[in-house]
């Protein structure tokens, strides 16, 4: 039997708790698909994320070393976001999840519907 350590000591729980929120993976995919982007471009691309939640998500991804925030000293200040090497190395795993979700979405939603009817 495989044991999992308590949340603070378990790398799997730690990382999944951080990346498994509503927005982190979407931000990573957006940066991967579009390359370096400014805040408003990310916001416009995702659409239904609030500015506050995008700020929180970007800060979290930056603190984990997955996103690089680059500030240019000009007026008005220009800030750009891009994937770091570690963020980029996560993308193949994320793409596998995206592909899996696409292939299984219809079956999963049908299963959800059948459970709701019970």
Short mmCIF file of the C-alpha atoms (twelve columns), coordinates in Angstrom:
data_MODEL
# 
_entry.id   MODEL 
# 
loop_
_atom_site.group_PDB 
_atom_site.id 
_atom_site.type_symbol 
_atom_site.label_atom_id 
_atom_site.label_alt_id 
_atom_site.label_comp_id 
_atom_site.label_asym_id 
_atom_site.label_seq_id 
_atom_site.Cartn_x 
_atom_site.Cartn_y 
_atom_site.Cartn_z 
_atom_site.pdbx_PDB_model_num 
ATOM 1   C CA . UNK A 1   0.000   0.000  0.000   1 
ATOM 2   C CA . UNK A 2   1.256   3.473  -0.916  1 
ATOM 3   C CA . UNK A 3   0.999   5.995  1.907   1 
ATOM 4   C CA . UNK A 4   0.715   9.728  1.347   1 
ATOM 5   C CA . UNK A 5   2.243   12.123 3.807   1 
ATOM 6   C CA . UNK A 6   0.235   14.903 5.490   1 
ATOM 7   C CA . UNK A 7   -0.364  17.910 3.215   1 
ATOM 8   C CA . UNK A 8   2.643   19.936 4.408   1 
ATOM 9   C CA . UNK A 9   5.078   17.090 3.774   1 
ATOM 10  C CA . UNK A 10  3.597   15.550 0.634   1 
ATOM 11  C CA . UNK A 11  4.904   16.941 -2.670  1 
ATOM 12  C CA . UNK A 12  1.895   15.611 -4.565  1 
ATOM 13  C CA . UNK A 13  -0.653  17.320 -2.301  1 
ATOM 14  C CA . UNK A 14  1.415   20.474 -2.101  1 
ATOM 15  C CA . UNK A 15  1.709   20.951 -5.869  1 
ATOM 16  C CA . UNK A 16  -1.814  19.795 -6.726  1 
ATOM 17  C CA . UNK A 17  -3.299  22.110 -4.096  1 
ATOM 18  C CA . UNK A 18  -1.459  24.993 -5.697  1 
ATOM 19  C CA . UNK A 19  -2.070  24.176 -9.369  1 
ATOM 20  C CA . UNK A 20  -5.482  22.574 -8.959  1 
ATOM 21  C CA . UNK A 21  -7.336  25.825 -8.392  1 
ATOM 22  C CA . UNK A 22  -9.777  27.222 -10.915 1 
ATOM 23  C CA . UNK A 23  -7.336  29.440 -12.832 1 
ATOM 24  C CA . UNK A 24  -3.669  28.394 -12.580 1 
ATOM 25  C CA . UNK A 25  -3.667  25.797 -15.324 1 
ATOM 26  C CA . UNK A 26  -5.630  28.069 -17.632 1 
ATOM 27  C CA . UNK A 27  -3.113  30.880 -17.114 1 
ATOM 28  C CA . UNK A 28  -0.235  28.487 -17.826 1 
ATOM 29  C CA . UNK A 29  -1.885  27.212 -21.020 1 
ATOM 30  C CA . UNK A 30  -2.612  30.786 -22.097 1 
ATOM 31  C CA . UNK A 31  1.018   31.833 -21.636 1 
ATOM 32  C CA . UNK A 32  2.216   28.719 -23.427 1 
ATOM 33  C CA . UNK A 33  -0.109  29.281 -26.385 1 
ATOM 34  C CA . UNK A 34  0.600   33.001 -26.723 1 
ATOM 35  C CA . UNK A 35  4.133   33.447 -25.393 1 
ATOM 36  C CA . UNK A 36  5.017   36.564 -23.420 1 
ATOM 37  C CA . UNK A 37  1.918   38.567 -22.551 1 
ATOM 38  C CA . UNK A 38  0.905   41.687 -20.696 1 
ATOM 39  C CA . UNK A 39  -1.628  41.533 -17.860 1 
ATOM 40  C CA . UNK A 40  -4.519  43.001 -19.851 1 
ATOM 41  C CA . UNK A 41  -3.871  40.605 -22.732 1 
ATOM 42  C CA . UNK A 42  -4.024  37.617 -20.379 1 
ATOM 43  C CA . UNK A 43  -7.190  39.019 -18.829 1 
ATOM 44  C CA . UNK A 44  -8.798  39.573 -22.222 1 
ATOM 45  C CA . UNK A 45  -7.764  36.113 -23.463 1 
ATOM 46  C CA . UNK A 46  -9.229  34.255 -20.484 1 
ATOM 47  C CA . UNK A 47  -12.268 36.522 -20.338 1 
ATOM 48  C CA . UNK A 48  -14.166 35.430 -17.248 1 
ATOM 49  C CA . UNK A 49  -11.388 35.831 -14.672 1 
ATOM 50  C CA . UNK A 50  -11.547 38.946 -12.501 1 
ATOM 51  C CA . UNK A 51  -8.548  41.271 -12.413 1 
ATOM 52  C CA . UNK A 52  -8.095  40.519 -8.716  1 
ATOM 53  C CA . UNK A 53  -8.098  36.743 -9.238  1 
ATOM 54  C CA . UNK A 54  -5.700  37.049 -12.182 1 
ATOM 55  C CA . UNK A 55  -3.350  39.086 -9.991  1 
ATOM 56  C CA . UNK A 56  -3.524  36.496 -7.198  1 
ATOM 57  C CA . UNK A 57  -2.993  33.623 -9.649  1 
ATOM 58  C CA . UNK A 58  -0.028  35.274 -11.371 1 
ATOM 59  C CA . UNK A 59  1.596   36.049 -8.017  1 
ATOM 60  C CA . UNK A 60  1.142   32.452 -6.912  1 
ATOM 61  C CA . UNK A 61  2.601   31.073 -10.136 1 
ATOM 62  C CA . UNK A 62  5.464   33.557 -9.901  1 
ATOM 63  C CA . UNK A 63  6.236   32.555 -6.310  1 
ATOM 64  C CA . UNK A 64  6.302   28.888 -7.405  1 
ATOM 65  C CA . UNK A 65  8.814   29.768 -10.114 1 
ATOM 66  C CA . UNK A 66  6.488   28.843 -12.970 1 
ATOM 67  C CA . UNK A 67  5.884   32.345 -14.318 1 
ATOM 68  C CA . UNK A 68  8.351   35.169 -14.803 1 
ATOM 69  C CA . UNK A 69  7.160   38.733 -14.209 1 
ATOM 70  C CA . UNK A 70  9.307   41.311 -15.981 1 
ATOM 71  C CA . UNK A 71  8.849   45.018 -15.229 1 
ATOM 72  C CA . UNK A 72  10.187  47.592 -17.670 1 
ATOM 73  C CA . UNK A 73  11.245  50.950 -16.222 1 
ATOM 74  C CA . UNK A 74  9.242   53.277 -18.411 1 
ATOM 75  C CA . UNK A 75  6.267   55.577 -18.050 1 
ATOM 76  C CA . UNK A 76  3.705   54.127 -17.836 1 
ATOM 77  C CA . UNK A 77  5.313   50.960 -16.456 1 
ATOM 78  C CA . UNK A 78  5.100   47.921 -18.692 1 
ATOM 79  C CA . UNK A 79  4.847   44.461 -17.120 1 
ATOM 80  C CA . UNK A 80  5.097   41.225 -19.078 1 
ATOM 81  C CA . UNK A 81  4.552   37.626 -18.028 1 
ATOM 82  C CA . UNK A 82  6.062   34.490 -19.515 1 
ATOM 83  C CA . UNK A 83  6.672   30.884 -18.576 1 
ATOM 84  C CA . UNK A 84  9.916   29.979 -16.859 1 
ATOM 85  C CA . UNK A 85  11.789  26.790 -17.686 1 
ATOM 86  C CA . UNK A 86  9.975   24.957 -14.892 1 
ATOM 87  C CA . UNK A 87  6.611   26.298 -16.079 1 
ATOM 88  C CA . UNK A 88  7.443   25.235 -19.608 1 
ATOM 89  C CA . UNK A 89  8.470   21.767 -18.387 1 
ATOM 90  C CA . UNK A 90  4.991   21.334 -16.854 1 
ATOM 91  C CA . UNK A 91  3.194   21.993 -20.157 1 
ATOM 92  C CA . UNK A 92  3.508   18.468 -21.664 1 
ATOM 93  C CA . UNK A 93  1.836   17.046 -18.547 1 
ATOM 94  C CA . UNK A 94  -0.851  19.696 -18.691 1 
ATOM 95  C CA . UNK A 95  -1.401  19.057 -22.403 1 
ATOM 96  C CA . UNK A 96  -1.939  15.373 -21.644 1 
ATOM 97  C CA . UNK A 97  -4.613  16.348 -19.135 1 
ATOM 98  C CA . UNK A 98  -6.230  18.718 -21.649 1 
ATOM 99  C CA . UNK A 99  -6.272  15.965 -24.294 1 
ATOM 100 C CA . UNK A 100 -7.698  13.457 -21.811 1 
ATOM 101 C CA . UNK A 101 -10.420 15.920 -20.810 1 
ATOM 102 C CA . UNK A 102 -11.306 16.562 -24.445 1 
ATOM 103 C CA . UNK A 103 -11.552 12.859 -25.245 1 
ATOM 104 C CA . UNK A 104 -13.624 12.008 -22.173 1 
ATOM 105 C CA . UNK A 105 -15.728 15.152 -21.697 1 
ATOM 106 C CA . UNK A 106 -18.891 13.842 -23.363 1 
ATOM 107 C CA . UNK A 107 -18.824 10.557 -21.461 1 
ATOM 108 C CA . UNK A 108 -18.191 12.330 -18.159 1 
ATOM 109 C CA . UNK A 109 -21.015 14.825 -18.683 1 
ATOM 110 C CA . UNK A 110 -23.386 11.980 -19.658 1 
ATOM 111 C CA . UNK A 111 -22.434 10.137 -16.478 1 
ATOM 112 C CA . UNK A 112 -23.070 13.277 -14.427 1 
ATOM 113 C CA . UNK A 113 -26.488 13.672 -16.021 1 
ATOM 114 C CA . UNK A 114 -27.440 10.069 -15.303 1 
ATOM 115 C CA . UNK A 115 -26.443 10.457 -11.635 1 
ATOM 116 C CA . UNK A 116 -28.546 13.639 -11.330 1 
ATOM 117 C CA . UNK A 117 -31.635 11.791 -12.586 1 
ATOM 118 C CA . UNK A 118 -31.461 9.257  -9.770  1 
# 
